[in-house]
Amino acid sequence: MSFEILNDIKEELKELRLLYKELVEKLLPVEEPFEEEREAIEEKDEIADEKELMETLGKTNVQH
């Protein structure tokens, strides 16, 4: 393939990516998170052990 053909393919791929991106944005609009959600996203995660997890889910007969 010649360099010109490869450049044409590259440009067409760029256009297709842009069209696909626009389509996805219309189908799945991006929403800004609420302040509480933003804080949850930014804060450091806590790691719960299995017992705590099962208690939270309502499983009280957890053996450790």
PyMOL commands that set and color helices and strands:
alter all, ss='L'
color gray80, all
select helices_A, chain A and resi 3-27+35-42+50-56
alter helices_A, ss='H'
color red, helices_A
deselect
rebuild
show_as cartoon
